[in-house]
Amino acid sequence: MINRKMKQLALAVGVALGGMGLLPSAEAVSVSADNLGQVLIFPYYTVRGGWNTLLGVTNTSDRVVAVKVRFHEALNSRDVFDFNIILSPWDIWTGWLAEGGNGPVLSTTDLSCTVGAIPAGGQPFTTTAYTASGTDDGGPTTVDRLREGYVEMIMMGAAVANTTNPLAAGAIHKNGAAPTGCGALTAAFTSPTGLPSLQAAFPEYIPSPLKGTFALVNASPGKGFNAVGLPTALNNFRTTPFMTLQLPPSGNVPFTSSGYEPTLAAATTTGVYYNASTDLPVPGAPSGAAAVSSALSVSSVLNEWSRRDNPGAGWSTLTDWVVTFPTKAFYADQNTSVYGGWGPPGQRQGLPQGVAPFTETFTEGQSCDQVNLRIYDREEQPAPISAFSPWVTPQLCYEANVLTFNQGALLASPNASSISYPTSFLFGWMSIDFTTPLPAIGFAITSRDSGNALLSEAALYDHSYIRPIR
């Protein structure tokens, strides 16, 4: 099998020899095999049922790196909070989400520069994205909609560590102390005339400096769960910086310069995944949201499950699956407000044409894609599905979907679909097969509980995928 270094060399040689018809450019957005990227997609956050979500991002480079962080609610991917982090060379930023009584609150004790600044008491999320005038998508309008979703982090630009530019230099920690230039950075990001100075401060777009981690932690009585995972990382998302202001669009701030950019539609390279049969790249769309969809495209999602409610046998188990479609809003949410997937007409770049590969636009609180499920126990016996509630047929209807097994409900999501099958099936694996390949990521989370203090744990297991064969 050709290793990744050899594949990259083959791509470069193919381009040098003019073989563009046979091989895609070496600069093509793809899922990182090394968990480092220019973009990180965290497939799920939640503050339901006693869960907290911990997030971390590491700058593994010797550059100062500006990163856009965007939180999306689970149903229709509306942006419920975003901000910028300016990371020193080798820096880590960490934060956590907890229930604040009126939805999630983001907190941090980190000293890295952020714009906007996270208050000492935490930053609440807002319902504005689906309650403001012109944003109605037919979904719920309560704060409860904020309580689960997913997160993306996108590199905006970078600067050399020995930069003489005061904005970039001001973000660097000195002897572990807080950077001295956070105020100047905030002023630049929040001034309608600040963009040229930010573009001058962060002129580079470097290869894959970001590493992420996340954890779902539940300290509720009798639980004590701590399940740790990694985000999906994308390489070669862009070749040039995309610095934007942390301001809404206005007469002085064009949409493409506002805080609503960059998004996953900002990719400037061809989307690529690797064919498992040949280990060769399969190119897709040339840029934009469709390129990221190409890079994430899968035909099937596979993982294990466990559902045993029998403490007398040693322990009880629960499994939930998360399946997230990070680019679905660009197809399904055709609202033309600044919060819609399509954004104001003619202003958001990189948008796909039409709904395909998804099936429906988001209306009345859902956008459903029918799937086929194959469930097996550990002795490869198929488990007959007796119900898939609340839907008649198996389908995934949101941006971030939760599946439970026989009403397991580990993540306490009211939007979860439950797969029902004979209780004699206790453990096994499952495949979700898409009628048309879709851009999907996610994980399974399983808890094991002995009913006493001896065993109470949870663990995350990344999904495996079957890619389309083209």
N, C-alpha and C positions, 0 to 999 in steps of 0.2 A: 504494500500500500504506500502511495506517495505521501511523505510527511508534509506538514504545513509549510516548512521552509522551502522544500522542493517545489510545492505548488506555487508559492509566491514567485520563485525564480522562473518557473514555467510561464507564469502570467507575464512577468516582465519581459522575458525573451519573446513571447508571442507578440507583445505590443511592439517591441523593438524591430521585429521582422515584418511588421505590418499585418499580422494575422488577426486583425480586429474582428473579422467575420467569424473566427473560430474561438477566440478567447476574449473574455471581458477585460476591461482595464484593471490593472493591479490595484487601483484605488476604487474599491467597490464596497458599499456598506454590507456588512455581514455580521453574523453572531460570532462573538469572540470565543475561541477555544481556550483562552487563557484567563477569562474573567476580568479582563481589563478593557476599557473602551473610552470612546469620546462621548458615548451616551450610556446611561444606566437606566433600566426599567425595572422598578420594584413591583412585582405583580399584585401585591395586596397590602393594604393597611386596614386595621380595624380597631375600634375602641368599644366594641360590643361585648356583653357578657363577661365583663371584668378583664378583657384583653387590653394590653397596651402594645404599641408598635414602636420598636426602637430602630433608628436609621443611622447609618454612618457612611461617609464617603471619604476616601483617602486620595490625595494627590501624590502619586508615586513618582512624579517627575521633578526636575530641578527648575521648573518654571513656576511663575505665579499664574494661577488658572482661575478664570471667572466662569461660574457655573449657574445656569438657570435651574431652579427646583420648582416643580409644578405638581400639585396634588389634584387628582381627579376623583370625583365621586363615582361609585360603582355602576350606576344604572345607565348613564349616558355620557360619561366622561367629561362633564362640565368641570371647569377649573374653579376649585373652591378655595384655593390659596396658592400663591406663588411668591417667590423671593429669589434673591441672588446670593450666592456664597462666593467670596474671593479667598482662595486657598493659597497660603504660602507654599514654597517648595517643601515637599515631604509632609505636608500638613494633613490632619484629619479633622473633619467636622462631624459632630454627633448631636442627635436630638431625639426626642421621643414624643409620641402622641398618647394622650390619656383622655378619658371622658371628663369634660368640664361641667357637666350638668345641663349644658345646652349645646352638646355636640363636641367634637374633638378640639383639643387645645395642644398646640405645638410648643414644647419647652426645650431649652438648651442651657447648659452651663459653659458652652464652648466660647473661646475668646476670638475665634476667626471673625473677620468682617462679614456682616450680612447686610443686605439692602432689600427690604426694610429690616430694621433691627427687630429681633425677637424680644418682647418685653420680659422683665424679670418674672412676672406672673404668668407668662405664656401667651401665645397668640391664638385666639379662637378662629375657627374657620367661619366662612360666611355663606349664606344661601343666595347671595346676589346673582350668581350665575344662572339660577333657574327661577328666581322670583322678581327680578327687575323687569321693567317694561320691555316688551318685545322678546323676552327670553323663554317664554312658556313653551315647554316641549311635551306637555301632556302627562308628565310624570309627577310624583309627589312634590309638594312644596314645603314640607316641614324640615326642621333641623335634623330629623332622624336620617334623612338621605345623606347627610355628611359623614355618617359614622363608619362607613367602609368605602374603600376605593383602591386606587393604586397611585404610584408616584413615578415621575420621570425626572432625571437629572441630565442636562444637556450642556456640554462645554460650549461657551460663547466665544472665548478667546484666551490668549496666553501671552506672557511676557517673560523675557529672560530674567534670571534672578538678580543679576547685577545691573538691572535697568536703572537709568538715571531719571526715568519718568516718575514724577512724584506720586501720581495716582497709583501706579502698580507697586512702586517701592513702599508706599504707605500701608500696603496690606501685609507686609512681611513681619512676622513675629520677631522680636528682639529679646534674646535670652529668656524665652518662654512667656514674655509679657504680652499683653494685648497689643495689636498693631496700633500705631499712632495715627494712621491715616484713614480710619474708617469714616470719620466725619466728612472728609473731602470726597471720598468715594460716594457716600450717600448724597452729597450735594450734586455731584456730577450725574449720577443716575437719576436724580429727581429734578433736574433742570431741563427745560425744553431745549436749551442750547448746549447741553452737556455731551451729546453723542460724539462729535468730532474729537473731543479730548479723550473719551473712552476708547474710541477706535485707535487713536494714536498710542494709548497706554497698553492695549492688548492686541498687538498686530499679528500674532501667530495663531495657527491652528495645528497643534502637535499631535502625533500618533498616540492614541489610547492611554492617557495618563490616569484615568479614574478607576478606582476599585471600590466596590460597595459591599455592605453587609446590612442585613436587617434581622430582627428577631421579633417573634410574637411571644409575649410574656403575660402570664396570668397568675396573679397572686391570690386569687379568691380562695376562701377556706376549702381545704381538701384537695387543692390543685397544685399550685407551685410549678406551673409549666413554664418552660423556656425553650422555644423551638427556633433555631437559627437557620437562615438561608442566605443565598446570594442572588442579587438581581441579574437579569439578562443584560449583558454588555454588548454594545455594537461598535465595531471597528469602522474606520473610514466613512464616517457619517457625512462629513464635509471636508473640503479642501481649503476653505477660507473662513475667517472669523465671522461671527454674526452677533455683534454687540448691539444691545437694545437698551432703551431707557426703562426705568421702573415707573412708568407713567401710563395712563390711559391715552388712547388716541385723541387728538384735538386738532384745532386749526394749525397749531405749531408742531404737532407730533404726528407724523404719518403712522398708519396702522403698523407697517412693517418695522418701524422704529420704536414701537410701544412695548409695554410689558407683556402683551399677548404673543409675542414672538421671543425666541424661537420655539417651535414645537417640533414634533416628529415629522411634520411636513416639510421641514427645512433641509432635508437631505439633498445634497448636490451630486451624489454619485449613484451609479447603477446598483440595484439590489441584487445580491447573490446569496445562494445557499449551496452546500456541497452535496452532491448525489452520493448516497451511501454505497451504491452498487459500483460506481466507477471512481469515487473520491475526486471527481472533477467538478468545477464550479458550474452552476446553472444560473445564467443571468436572467434578470427579470426587468422590471420597469427602470427607466433611465434616471429618475430622480423623484424627489418629493415623497409624500406619504405612501405612494404606490411602491417606491423602491424599498422602504422599510417593510412594507407588507410582503414584498417578495423575499426579503431576507428572513422574515419570520414565518414564512408559509409552511404549513404542515398538513399532511393528509390525516394523521392519526395522533392522538395523545394517549400515552400509556403510563400506568403506574400501578402500585399495589393498593390494597384496601384491607381493613380489618374491622370486624364488628362482632364483638362477643360480650354479652351481658351476663356474665357468670362468675362472680367473685369467688365462689367456692372452688372453681377450677384453677384458681391462681391469680387471675386478674381480669378486668374488663377492658375492652378496647373500643375506641371510636375513631373513625376516619372521615375527614372532609377533604374534598378536592377543590382547588381554585383553578379556574381556567379564564384567563384574561386576554382580551383582544385589544392591544394598545393603540391600534390605528383605526378601530371601528368607527369612531365618531366622524372621521373624515369622509366616510361613506354613508353612514346611517343618519347622522344629525345634520340635516340640511337647513337648519335655522341660520339666518343671515345676520343675527346680532353678533357682537364681538365675542360672545361666549359660545356661539354655535360652532359645530365642526367645520362648516364651510366659511364662517366669518362673513364680514361685509363683502358684497359683490365686487369682484375684481381686486380686492386688497390683500387677501391671504394667498400666498404663493404655494405651489407644490400640491394642489388639491387633485384628487383623482376625478375621473369622469363617471358619474352614476354610482349606483349602489353595489354592483358586483365587485368582489366575489361574495359579499353579504347579500342577504335575501330581501330585507325590508328596511325602510326608513324607520326612525324612532318616532312612534306615535303611541299615545295612550299609555305611556310608561314602559314601553318595551319595543324591542326589535329582535325578532326570533329567527334563529337558523336551526333547522332540523338536523339532528345527528343520529347516528346509529351507535348503540352500545353493545359491547361484547364483554360479558362478565364470566370469569372462571374462578373456581376454587383452586387450592394448591395441588390438587390431583387432576388438573386440567378439565374438570367437569363443568360444563356450561350451566350458569345459574339463570333460570327463567325469570324475566322481569315481569312482575305482576302489576306494577304501577310506576308512574313517573310524575309525582305531584309537584307543583300544581298544574302541570301541563298534561294534555291527553297523550301526546307523543313526546319522546325525548327531544328536547330542544334547549338551546342556550339563548337567552333573551336579553342579556346585559353586556356591558363592557367587561366587568369583573364578575364572573359567575362562581357561585359556591354550590357544590353537590354534596349531599349527605347520603349515607348508606343506612337504609332501614331506620330513618328518623334519628340518626346519630347526633346531628346538630352540634358538633364540637365548637364551631366558631360562632354559634348563636346568631347566624344571619337570618333575618326574616325573609330575605329574598332567595334563600336557598331552595333548590329542587331536591327532592328525596327520591332515591332509587329504592324500590321495594322488591324483595325477592325472598325465597324461603329462608326462615331463620336457621335452618340446618346448615346453611353456607356461612362459615365463620371467617374465613380468610381467603385471599386470592389476589387476582389482578384484573384490570379492566382496560379496555381500549375504547376511546371515543373516536369514531370514524366520521369525518366530514364528507358530505356529498360533494362539495367543492373545496379544495384546499383553502385554509384560512390562516391568518397570522395570529398565532396563539402562543402563550407562555403560561407558566404556573407551577403548581406543586401540590403534593398531598401532605396533610398533617395528620398524624396518628397519635393518640394518647393511650397510655397504659396505666391502669389504676388498680392496685390490689385491695383498695378499700381501707387501708391503714397507712401508717407513715412509712412503711417499708418500700413502697413503689408508687410513685406518682410522677409521671414524666410525659413529655410530648416531643416529637421530632418532625422535622420537615424533610421531605424527599422530593427533589426536583423531578418533574415529569421527563419522560423520554418521548421521542418523536419519530414518526416516519415521515420523511419528506416526499413531496411529489416527484414522480419519475417523468421527466420530459426529454 
